[in-house]
Amino acid sequence: MARGHQKIQSQQKNAKKAAEKKKGMAADQKTAAKAALVHTCPVCRTQMPDPKTFKQHFESKHPKSPMPPELVDVQA
């Protein structure tokens, strides 16, 4: 049973590496997702990734408010 101790050590080492990799990846995804939200609604301060989504949001959630000038020529 000389291999039993090595096996346990190897499993612990691999679990530690996997946990570090998973932890680092989650932070990168959150940062990337947050960076992609570049358009902010002036009425409700909701963030959206692109002008098309922003215009659709504005038309459905704020129909009585005047359209912001940056959304006038965007094709929805």
N, CA, C and O atoms as a CHARMM CRD file, in Angstrom:
* protein
*
  304
    1    1 MET  N      0.82100  -1.18300   0.00000 PROA 1      0.00000
    2    1 MET  CA     0.00000   0.00000   0.00000 PROA 1      0.00000
    3    1 MET  C      0.87400   1.26000   0.00000 PROA 1      0.00000
    4    1 MET  O      0.50600   2.26800   0.60300 PROA 1      0.00000
    5    2 ALA  N      1.98500   1.20700  -0.64900 PROA 2      0.00000
    6    2 ALA  CA     2.88500   2.35100  -0.73100 PROA 2      0.00000
    7    2 ALA  C      2.28400   3.46400  -1.58200 PROA 2      0.00000
    8    2 ALA  O      2.61900   4.63300  -1.39400 PROA 2      0.00000
    9    3 ARG  N      1.42200   3.12400  -2.49500 PROA 3      0.00000
   10    3 ARG  CA     0.84000   4.11600  -3.41700 PROA 3      0.00000
   11    3 ARG  C     -0.32100   4.88400  -2.77900 PROA 3      0.00000
   12    3 ARG  O     -0.67200   5.95800  -3.27000 PROA 3      0.00000
   13    4 GLY  N     -0.91700   4.38100  -1.72400 PROA 4      0.00000
   14    4 GLY  CA    -2.08800   4.99700  -1.10800 PROA 4      0.00000
   15    4 GLY  C     -1.83100   6.41700  -0.63400 PROA 4      0.00000
   16    4 GLY  O     -2.65600   7.30100  -0.86400 PROA 4      0.00000
   17    5 HSD  N     -0.71200   6.65000   0.01800 PROA 5      0.00000
   18    5 HSD  CA    -0.39500   7.98100   0.54000 PROA 5      0.00000
   19    5 HSD  C     -0.12600   8.95800  -0.60800 PROA 5      0.00000
   20    5 HSD  O     -0.56600  10.10700  -0.56100 PROA 5      0.00000
   21    6 GLN  N      0.58600   8.51000  -1.62300 PROA 6      0.00000
   22    6 GLN  CA     0.84900   9.36400  -2.78100 PROA 6      0.00000
   23    6 GLN  C     -0.45900   9.74500  -3.48500 PROA 6      0.00000
   24    6 GLN  O     -0.62100  10.87600  -3.94300 PROA 6      0.00000
   25    7 LYS  N     -1.37200   8.80100  -3.56400 PROA 7      0.00000
   26    7 LYS  CA    -2.65400   9.03700  -4.21700 PROA 7      0.00000
   27    7 LYS  C     -3.44000  10.13200  -3.48700 PROA 7      0.00000
   28    7 LYS  O     -4.00200  11.03100  -4.11200 PROA 7      0.00000
   29    8 ILE  N     -3.46900  10.04000  -2.17600 PROA 8      0.00000
   30    8 ILE  CA    -4.19400  11.03500  -1.37700 PROA 8      0.00000
   31    8 ILE  C     -3.55800  12.41000  -1.54500 PROA 8      0.00000
   32    8 ILE  O     -4.26200  13.40600  -1.71000 PROA 8      0.00000
   33    9 GLN  N     -2.22400  12.46800  -1.50300 PROA 9      0.00000
   34    9 GLN  CA    -1.53300  13.74200  -1.66900 PROA 9      0.00000
   35    9 GLN  C     -1.81000  14.33000  -3.05500 PROA 9      0.00000
   36    9 GLN  O     -2.03700  15.53300  -3.18400 PROA 9      0.00000
   37   10 SER  N     -1.79200  13.49800  -4.07100 PROA 10     0.00000
   38   10 SER  CA    -2.04500  13.95700  -5.42900 PROA 10     0.00000
   39   10 SER  C     -3.47100  14.49100  -5.57200 PROA 10     0.00000
   40   10 SER  O     -3.67800  15.51200  -6.22700 PROA 10     0.00000
   41   11 GLN  N     -4.44400  13.82800  -4.97900 PROA 11     0.00000
   42   11 GLN  CA    -5.83400  14.28000  -5.04500 PROA 11     0.00000
   43   11 GLN  C     -5.99100  15.63100  -4.35200 PROA 11     0.00000
   44   11 GLN  O     -6.69500  16.50900  -4.85000 PROA 11     0.00000
   45   12 GLN  N     -5.33500  15.79600  -3.20400 PROA 12     0.00000
   46   12 GLN  CA    -5.42400  17.06600  -2.48200 PROA 12     0.00000
   47   12 GLN  C     -4.78900  18.20000  -3.29000 PROA 12     0.00000
   48   12 GLN  O     -5.32600  19.30500  -3.36300 PROA 12     0.00000
   49   13 LYS  N     -3.64900  17.90600  -3.88900 PROA 13     0.00000
   50   13 LYS  CA    -2.95600  18.90700  -4.69100 PROA 13     0.00000
   51   13 LYS  C     -3.80100  19.31300  -5.89600 PROA 13     0.00000
   52   13 LYS  O     -3.90200  20.50100  -6.20300 PROA 13     0.00000
   53   14 ASN  N     -4.40700  18.35000  -6.57800 PROA 14     0.00000
   54   14 ASN  CA    -5.24000  18.64500  -7.74100 PROA 14     0.00000
   55   14 ASN  C     -6.50800  19.40400  -7.35100 PROA 14     0.00000
   56   14 ASN  O     -6.95000  20.28600  -8.08700 PROA 14     0.00000
   57   15 ALA  N     -7.09300  19.06800  -6.20500 PROA 15     0.00000
   58   15 ALA  CA    -8.28200  19.77800  -5.73100 PROA 15     0.00000
   59   15 ALA  C     -7.94600  21.23600  -5.42600 PROA 15     0.00000
   60   15 ALA  O     -8.74100  22.13100  -5.71100 PROA 15     0.00000
   61   16 LYS  N     -6.78300  21.47100  -4.85400 PROA 16     0.00000
   62   16 LYS  CA    -6.35200  22.83400  -4.53900 PROA 16     0.00000
   63   16 LYS  C     -6.14000  23.63700  -5.83000 PROA 16     0.00000
   64   16 LYS  O     -6.54900  24.79500  -5.90900 PROA 16     0.00000
   65   17 LYS  N     -5.51000  23.03500  -6.82900 PROA 17     0.00000
   66   17 LYS  CA    -5.29900  23.71300  -8.11000 PROA 17     0.00000
   67   17 LYS  C     -6.62700  24.04800  -8.78100 PROA 17     0.00000
   68   17 LYS  O     -6.80200  25.14600  -9.30900 PROA 17     0.00000
   69   18 ALA  N     -7.56100  23.09700  -8.75900 PROA 18     0.00000
   70   18 ALA  CA    -8.86500  23.31300  -9.38400 PROA 18     0.00000
   71   18 ALA  C     -9.63000  24.43700  -8.68300 PROA 18     0.00000
   72   18 ALA  O    -10.28700  25.24400  -9.34000 PROA 18     0.00000
   73   19 ALA  N     -9.54500  24.48900  -7.36300 PROA 19     0.00000
   74   19 ALA  CA   -10.23900  25.53200  -6.60700 PROA 19     0.00000
   75   19 ALA  C     -9.65200  26.90300  -6.93400 PROA 19     0.00000
   76   19 ALA  O    -10.39600  27.87200  -7.08500 PROA 19     0.00000
   77   20 GLU  N     -8.33800  26.99300  -7.04300 PROA 20     0.00000
   78   20 GLU  CA    -7.70300  28.27100  -7.37400 PROA 20     0.00000
   79   20 GLU  C     -8.07500  28.71000  -8.78800 PROA 20     0.00000
   80   20 GLU  O     -8.33100  29.89000  -9.02600 PROA 20     0.00000
   81   21 LYS  N     -8.10600  27.77600  -9.71200 PROA 21     0.00000
   82   21 LYS  CA    -8.46100  28.09100 -11.08900 PROA 21     0.00000
   83   21 LYS  C     -9.90900  28.56300 -11.17400 PROA 21     0.00000
   84   21 LYS  O    -10.20700  29.53700 -11.86500 PROA 21     0.00000
   85   22 LYS  N    -10.80700  27.87500 -10.47400 PROA 22     0.00000
   86   22 LYS  CA   -12.21900  28.22900 -10.48900 PROA 22     0.00000
   87   22 LYS  C    -12.43100  29.60600  -9.86200 PROA 22     0.00000
   88   22 LYS  O    -13.21600  30.40600 -10.36900 PROA 22     0.00000
   89   23 LYS  N    -11.74700  29.87700  -8.78400 PROA 23     0.00000
   90   23 LYS  CA   -11.89100  31.15200  -8.10200 PROA 23     0.00000
   91   23 LYS  C    -11.40300  32.29200  -8.99200 PROA 23     0.00000
   92   23 LYS  O    -12.05900  33.33000  -9.08200 PROA 23     0.00000
   93   24 GLY  N    -10.28000  32.11300  -9.63700 PROA 24     0.00000
   94   24 GLY  CA    -9.73900  33.14300 -10.51300 PROA 24     0.00000
   95   24 GLY  C    -10.61000  33.38300 -11.72700 PROA 24     0.00000
   96   24 GLY  O    -10.74700  34.52500 -12.16500 PROA 24     0.00000
   97   25 MET  N    -11.19900  32.34700 -12.27700 PROA 25     0.00000
   98   25 MET  CA   -12.02900  32.47500 -13.47000 PROA 25     0.00000
   99   25 MET  C    -13.31200  33.23300 -13.16000 PROA 25     0.00000
  100   25 MET  O    -13.75700  34.03900 -13.97800 PROA 25     0.00000
  101   26 ALA  N    -13.90500  33.00200 -12.02500 PROA 26     0.00000
  102   26 ALA  CA   -15.15700  33.66800 -11.66900 PROA 26     0.00000
  103   26 ALA  C    -14.95900  35.17700 -11.59300 PROA 26     0.00000
  104   26 ALA  O    -15.81600  35.93700 -12.04500 PROA 26     0.00000
  105   27 ALA  N    -13.86300  35.60900 -11.04100 PROA 27     0.00000
  106   27 ALA  CA   -13.59300  37.03400 -10.93700 PROA 27     0.00000
  107   27 ALA  C    -13.40200  37.64400 -12.32800 PROA 27     0.00000
  108   27 ALA  O    -13.84700  38.76500 -12.57600 PROA 27     0.00000
  109   28 ASP  N    -12.75200  36.92300 -13.22900 PROA 28     0.00000
  110   28 ASP  CA   -12.54900  37.43000 -14.57900 PROA 28     0.00000
  111   28 ASP  C    -13.87300  37.57500 -15.31900 PROA 28     0.00000
  112   28 ASP  O    -14.08400  38.55800 -16.02900 PROA 28     0.00000
  113   29 GLN  N    -14.74800  36.61800 -15.15900 PROA 29     0.00000
  114   29 GLN  CA   -16.04600  36.68000 -15.82400 PROA 29     0.00000
  115   29 GLN  C    -16.88400  37.83600 -15.29700 PROA 29     0.00000
  116   29 GLN  O    -17.54600  38.53300 -16.06700 PROA 29     0.00000
  117   30 LYS  N    -16.85300  38.03700 -13.99800 PROA 30     0.00000
  118   30 LYS  CA   -17.61600  39.14100 -13.41000 PROA 30     0.00000
  119   30 LYS  C    -17.08200  40.47900 -13.91100 PROA 30     0.00000
  120   30 LYS  O    -17.85600  41.37900 -14.23700 PROA 30     0.00000
  121   31 THR  N    -15.77400  40.60600 -13.97200 PROA 31     0.00000
  122   31 THR  CA   -15.16800  41.85100 -14.42800 PROA 31     0.00000
  123   31 THR  C    -15.50800  42.10800 -15.88800 PROA 31     0.00000
  124   31 THR  O    -15.82900  43.23300 -16.26800 PROA 31     0.00000
  125   32 ALA  N    -15.43600  41.06600 -16.70200 PROA 32     0.00000
  126   32 ALA  CA   -15.74800  41.21700 -18.12500 PROA 32     0.00000
  127   32 ALA  C    -17.21400  41.57600 -18.32300 PROA 32     0.00000
  128   32 ALA  O    -17.53300  42.42400 -19.15700 PROA 32     0.00000
  129   33 ALA  N    -18.10000  40.95000 -17.57800 PROA 33     0.00000
  130   33 ALA  CA   -19.52600  41.24100 -17.70200 PROA 33     0.00000
  131   33 ALA  C    -19.82600  42.67300 -17.27900 PROA 33     0.00000
  132   33 ALA  O    -20.63200  43.35800 -17.90900 PROA 33     0.00000
  133   34 LYS  N    -19.18100  43.11500 -16.22200 PROA 34     0.00000
  134   34 LYS  CA   -19.40200  44.47300 -15.74800 PROA 34     0.00000
  135   34 LYS  C    -18.86500  45.49500 -16.75100 PROA 34     0.00000
  136   34 LYS  O    -19.46900  46.55100 -16.94400 PROA 34     0.00000
  137   35 ALA  N    -17.74200  45.18800 -17.38400 PROA 35     0.00000
  138   35 ALA  CA   -17.15900  46.09900 -18.36200 PROA 35     0.00000
  139   35 ALA  C    -18.01300  46.19500 -19.61900 PROA 35     0.00000
  140   35 ALA  O    -17.98600  47.21400 -20.30900 PROA 35     0.00000
  141   36 ALA  N    -18.77100  45.14200 -19.92400 PROA 36     0.00000
  142   36 ALA  CA   -19.60000  45.13800 -21.12700 PROA 36     0.00000
  143   36 ALA  C    -20.84000  46.00400 -20.97700 PROA 36     0.00000
  144   36 ALA  O    -21.44300  46.37700 -21.98400 PROA 36     0.00000
  145   37 LEU  N    -21.23800  46.33400 -19.76500 PROA 37     0.00000
  146   37 LEU  CA   -22.43300  47.15000 -19.54000 PROA 37     0.00000
  147   37 LEU  C    -22.05500  48.62600 -19.64600 PROA 37     0.00000
  148   37 LEU  O    -21.72200  49.26600 -18.64900 PROA 37     0.00000
  149   38 VAL  N    -22.11100  49.15500 -20.86600 PROA 38     0.00000
  150   38 VAL  CA   -21.60600  50.50200 -21.09700 PROA 38     0.00000
  151   38 VAL  C    -22.69900  51.56300 -21.21300 PROA 38     0.00000
  152   38 VAL  O    -22.41300  52.74800 -21.04300 PROA 38     0.00000
  153   39 HSD  N    -23.93800  51.17200 -21.49600 PROA 39     0.00000
  154   39 HSD  CA   -25.02200  52.14100 -21.65000 PROA 39     0.00000
  155   39 HSD  C    -25.88600  52.14600 -20.39500 PROA 39     0.00000
  156   39 HSD  O    -26.30700  51.09000 -19.92400 PROA 39     0.00000
  157   40 THR  N    -26.14900  53.33800 -19.85300 PROA 40     0.00000
  158   40 THR  CA   -26.94400  53.47100 -18.63800 PROA 40     0.00000
  159   40 THR  C    -28.20200  54.28200 -18.93200 PROA 40     0.00000
  160   40 THR  O    -28.13500  55.36400 -19.51600 PROA 40     0.00000
  161   41 CYS  N    -29.32400  53.75800 -18.52800 PROA 41     0.00000
  162   41 CYS  CA   -30.60200  54.43700 -18.70900 PROA 41     0.00000
  163   41 CYS  C    -30.65000  55.66700 -17.78800 PROA 41     0.00000
  164   41 CYS  O    -30.41400  55.54500 -16.58600 PROA 41     0.00000
  165   42 PRO  N    -30.95000  56.83600 -18.33500 PROA 42     0.00000
  166   42 PRO  CA   -30.98400  58.04200 -17.48900 PROA 42     0.00000
  167   42 PRO  C    -32.17700  58.07900 -16.53300 PROA 42     0.00000
  168   42 PRO  O    -32.15600  58.81800 -15.54900 PROA 42     0.00000
  169   43 VAL  N    -33.20700  57.29400 -16.81000 PROA 43     0.00000
  170   43 VAL  CA   -34.40900  57.31400 -15.97100 PROA 43     0.00000
  171   43 VAL  C    -34.25200  56.38300 -14.76900 PROA 43     0.00000
  172   43 VAL  O    -34.44000  56.80600 -13.62800 PROA 43     0.00000
  173   44 CYS  N    -33.90600  55.11000 -15.01900 PROA 44     0.00000
  174   44 CYS  CA   -33.86800  54.12700 -13.93000 PROA 44     0.00000
  175   44 CYS  C    -32.44900  53.64300 -13.58900 PROA 44     0.00000
  176   44 CYS  O    -32.27900  52.82400 -12.68700 PROA 44     0.00000
  177   45 ARG  N    -31.45800  54.13200 -14.28600 PROA 45     0.00000
  178   45 ARG  CA   -30.04600  53.78700 -14.04100 PROA 45     0.00000
  179   45 ARG  C    -29.71400  52.31000 -14.26700 PROA 45     0.00000
  180   45 ARG  O    -28.75000  51.79800 -13.69900 PROA 45     0.00000
  181   46 THR  N    -30.49900  51.63300 -15.08600 PROA 46     0.00000
  182   46 THR  CA   -30.20700  50.25200 -15.45300 PROA 46     0.00000
  183   46 THR  C    -29.13300  50.25800 -16.52500 PROA 46     0.00000
  184   46 THR  O    -29.14900  51.10200 -17.42100 PROA 46     0.00000
  185   47 GLN  N    -28.19800  49.31700 -16.43600 PROA 47     0.00000
  186   47 GLN  CA   -27.10700  49.25400 -17.39600 PROA 47     0.00000
  187   47 GLN  C    -27.39500  48.19400 -18.45200 PROA 47     0.00000
  188   47 GLN  O    -27.92400  47.12600 -18.14600 PROA 47     0.00000
  189   48 MET  N    -27.04000  48.50300 -19.70400 PROA 48     0.00000
  190   48 MET  CA   -27.24800  47.59000 -20.82100 PROA 48     0.00000
  191   48 MET  C    -25.98600  47.49800 -21.66900 PROA 48     0.00000
  192   48 MET  O    -25.17800  48.42600 -21.69500 PROA 48     0.00000
  193   49 PRO  N    -25.81900  46.35500 -22.37500 PROA 49     0.00000
  194   49 PRO  CA   -24.57300  46.13600 -23.11000 PROA 49     0.00000
  195   49 PRO  C    -24.47600  46.84700 -24.45800 PROA 49     0.00000
  196   49 PRO  O    -23.37300  47.18700 -24.88600 PROA 49     0.00000
  197   50 ASP  N    -25.60200  47.08300 -25.14100 PROA 50     0.00000
  198   50 ASP  CA   -25.51000  47.68300 -26.46900 PROA 50     0.00000
  199   50 ASP  C    -26.68100  48.64200 -26.71700 PROA 50     0.00000
  200   50 ASP  O    -27.68500  48.58700 -26.00700 PROA 50     0.00000
  201   51 PRO  N    -26.56000  49.51500 -27.71600 PROA 51     0.00000
  202   51 PRO  CA   -27.59800  50.51800 -27.96400 PROA 51     0.00000
  203   51 PRO  C    -28.94200  49.91800 -28.37500 PROA 51     0.00000
  204   51 PRO  O    -29.99000  50.48300 -28.06400 PROA 51     0.00000
  205   52 LYS  N    -28.92200  48.77900 -29.07100 PROA 52     0.00000
  206   52 LYS  CA   -30.17900  48.15100 -29.49000 PROA 52     0.00000
  207   52 LYS  C    -31.00700  47.72600 -28.27200 PROA 52     0.00000
  208   52 LYS  O    -32.20600  47.99700 -28.20100 PROA 52     0.00000
  209   53 THR  N    -30.36000  47.06800 -27.33100 PROA 53     0.00000
  210   53 THR  CA   -31.03300  46.64900 -26.10000 PROA 53     0.00000
  211   53 THR  C    -31.48900  47.87100 -25.30500 PROA 53     0.00000
  212   53 THR  O    -32.57300  47.88100 -24.72200 PROA 53     0.00000
  213   54 PHE  N    -30.64600  48.89700 -25.29300 PROA 54     0.00000
  214   54 PHE  CA   -30.96200  50.12800 -24.58200 PROA 54     0.00000
  215   54 PHE  C    -32.23200  50.75500 -25.15500 PROA 54     0.00000
  216   54 PHE  O    -33.10500  51.18500 -24.40000 PROA 54     0.00000
  217   55 LYS  N    -32.34100  50.80900 -26.48100 PROA 55     0.00000
  218   55 LYS  CA   -33.53200  51.40600 -27.09700 PROA 55     0.00000
  219   55 LYS  C    -34.77100  50.56500 -26.81900 PROA 55     0.00000
  220   55 LYS  O    -35.83100  51.11600 -26.52200 PROA 55     0.00000
  221   56 GLN  N    -34.65900  49.25400 -26.90700 PROA 56     0.00000
  222   56 GLN  CA   -35.79600  48.38100 -26.60700 PROA 56     0.00000
  223   56 GLN  C    -36.24700  48.57200 -25.16300 PROA 56     0.00000
  224   56 GLN  O    -37.44500  48.63400 -24.88600 PROA 56     0.00000
  225   57 HSD  N    -35.28700  48.66400 -24.24300 PROA 57     0.00000
  226   57 HSD  CA   -35.60100  48.90000 -22.83300 PROA 57     0.00000
  227   57 HSD  C    -36.33600  50.21900 -22.66900 PROA 57     0.00000
  228   57 HSD  O    -37.36200  50.29700 -21.99500 PROA 57     0.00000
  229   58 PHE  N    -35.79100  51.26100 -23.30100 PROA 58     0.00000
  230   58 PHE  CA   -36.36300  52.59100 -23.13000 PROA 58     0.00000
  231   58 PHE  C    -37.78300  52.66900 -23.68400 PROA 58     0.00000
  232   58 PHE  O    -38.65600  53.28900 -23.07500 PROA 58     0.00000
  233   59 GLU  N    -38.01700  52.03900 -24.84100 PROA 59     0.00000
  234   59 GLU  CA   -39.35100  52.06600 -25.44700 PROA 59     0.00000
  235   59 GLU  C    -40.37300  51.28900 -24.62300 PROA 59     0.00000
  236   59 GLU  O    -41.54000  51.67500 -24.55500 PROA 59     0.00000
  237   60 SER  N    -39.93700  50.19100 -23.99500 PROA 60     0.00000
  238   60 SER  CA   -40.90000  49.38600 -23.23900 PROA 60     0.00000
  239   60 SER  C    -41.08700  49.86100 -21.80000 PROA 60     0.00000
  240   60 SER  O    -42.19500  49.78600 -21.26900 PROA 60     0.00000
  241   61 LYS  N    -40.04200  50.33900 -21.17300 PROA 61     0.00000
  242   61 LYS  CA   -40.14500  50.72200 -19.75200 PROA 61     0.00000
  243   61 LYS  C    -40.48300  52.19500 -19.54000 PROA 61     0.00000
  244   61 LYS  O    -41.09000  52.54600 -18.52800 PROA 61     0.00000
  245   62 HSD  N    -40.10100  53.05900 -20.47700 PROA 62     0.00000
  246   62 HSD  CA   -40.30400  54.50000 -20.29800 PROA 62     0.00000
  247   62 HSD  C    -40.95400  55.11000 -21.55300 PROA 62     0.00000
  248   62 HSD  O    -40.36400  55.99200 -22.17600 PROA 62     0.00000
  249   63 PRO  N    -42.14900  54.65700 -21.92900 PROA 63     0.00000
  250   63 PRO  CA   -42.75000  55.13500 -23.18600 PROA 63     0.00000
  251   63 PRO  C    -43.13100  56.62100 -23.16600 PROA 63     0.00000
  252   63 PRO  O    -43.18400  57.25500 -24.22000 PROA 63     0.00000
  253   64 LYS  N    -43.39400  57.17800 -21.98500 PROA 64     0.00000
  254   64 LYS  CA   -43.81000  58.57500 -21.91500 PROA 64     0.00000
  255   64 LYS  C    -42.64100  59.54600 -21.81300 PROA 64     0.00000
  256   64 LYS  O    -42.81100  60.74800 -22.01700 PROA 64     0.00000
  257   65 SER  N    -41.46700  59.03500 -21.50300 PROA 65     0.00000
  258   65 SER  CA   -40.28300  59.89000 -21.39400 PROA 65     0.00000
  259   65 SER  C    -39.72700  60.18500 -22.78000 PROA 65     0.00000
  260   65 SER  O    -39.83200  59.35600 -23.68300 PROA 65     0.00000
  261   66 PRO  N    -39.13200  61.37000 -22.95100 PROA 66     0.00000
  262   66 PRO  CA   -38.54000  61.67700 -24.26000 PROA 66     0.00000
  263   66 PRO  C    -37.31600  60.78800 -24.52500 PROA 66     0.00000
  264   66 PRO  O    -36.54100  60.49200 -23.61500 PROA 66     0.00000
  265   67 MET  N    -37.15900  60.37400 -25.77000 PROA 67     0.00000
  266   67 MET  CA   -36.05600  59.49600 -26.16600 PROA 67     0.00000
  267   67 MET  C    -34.73200  60.25200 -26.06900 PROA 67     0.00000
  268   67 MET  O    -34.63000  61.37300 -26.56800 PROA 67     0.00000
  269   68 PRO  N    -33.71600  59.65900 -25.43400 PROA 68     0.00000
  270   68 PRO  CA   -32.40800  60.30000 -25.38900 PROA 68     0.00000
  271   68 PRO  C    -31.84200  60.48100 -26.80000 PROA 68     0.00000
  272   68 PRO  O    -32.09400  59.64700 -27.67000 PROA 68     0.00000
  273   69 PRO  N    -31.08800  61.54400 -27.04000 PROA 69     0.00000
  274   69 PRO  CA   -30.59200  61.81200 -28.39300 PROA 69     0.00000
  275   69 PRO  C    -29.70600  60.70800 -28.97700 PROA 69     0.00000
  276   69 PRO  O    -29.68000  60.52300 -30.19400 PROA 69     0.00000
  277   70 GLU  N    -28.99000  59.98400 -28.14000 PROA 70     0.00000
  278   70 GLU  CA   -28.11500  58.92800 -28.66700 PROA 70     0.00000
  279   70 GLU  C    -28.89700  57.71100 -29.17100 PROA 70     0.00000
  280   70 GLU  O    -28.32900  56.85400 -29.84900 PROA 70     0.00000
  281   71 LEU  N    -30.20700  57.62500 -28.84500 PROA 71     0.00000
  282   71 LEU  CA   -31.00900  56.48200 -29.27700 PROA 71     0.00000
  283   71 LEU  C    -31.92600  56.78100 -30.45700 PROA 71     0.00000
  284   71 LEU  O    -32.59100  55.87300 -30.95600 PROA 71     0.00000
  285   72 VAL  N    -31.97700  58.01700 -30.91200 PROA 72     0.00000
  286   72 VAL  CA   -32.91100  58.39800 -31.95200 PROA 72     0.00000
  287   72 VAL  C    -32.64100  57.65000 -33.25600 PROA 72     0.00000
  288   72 VAL  O    -33.58900  57.19500 -33.89700 PROA 72     0.00000
  289   73 ASP  N    -31.39500  57.50900 -33.66600 PROA 73     0.00000
  290   73 ASP  CA   -31.08300  56.87600 -34.95700 PROA 73     0.00000
  291   73 ASP  C    -30.70300  55.39500 -34.84400 PROA 73     0.00000
  292   73 ASP  O    -30.24000  54.81200 -35.82400 PROA 73     0.00000
  293   74 VAL  N    -30.88600  54.78000 -33.68000 PROA 74     0.00000
  294   74 VAL  CA   -30.55000  53.35900 -33.49900 PROA 74     0.00000
  295   74 VAL  C    -31.69300  52.48900 -34.01700 PROA 74     0.00000
  296   74 VAL  O    -32.85900  52.74300 -33.71300 PROA 74     0.00000
  297   75 GLN  N    -31.35600  51.46000 -34.80400 PROA 75     0.00000
  298   75 GLN  CA   -32.35400  50.53200 -35.32100 PROA 75     0.00000
  299   75 GLN  C    -32.61900  49.45300 -34.27500 PROA 75     0.00000
  300   75 GLN  O    -31.69900  48.72900 -33.89600 PROA 75     0.00000
  301   76 ALA  N    -33.84300  49.33300 -33.80800 PROA 76     0.00000
  302   76 ALA  CA   -34.17000  48.33700 -32.78100 PROA 76     0.00000
  303   76 ALA  C    -34.59000  47.02000 -33.37600 PROA 76     0.00000
  304   76 ALA  O    -34.89700  46.08100 -32.64200 PROA 76     0.00000
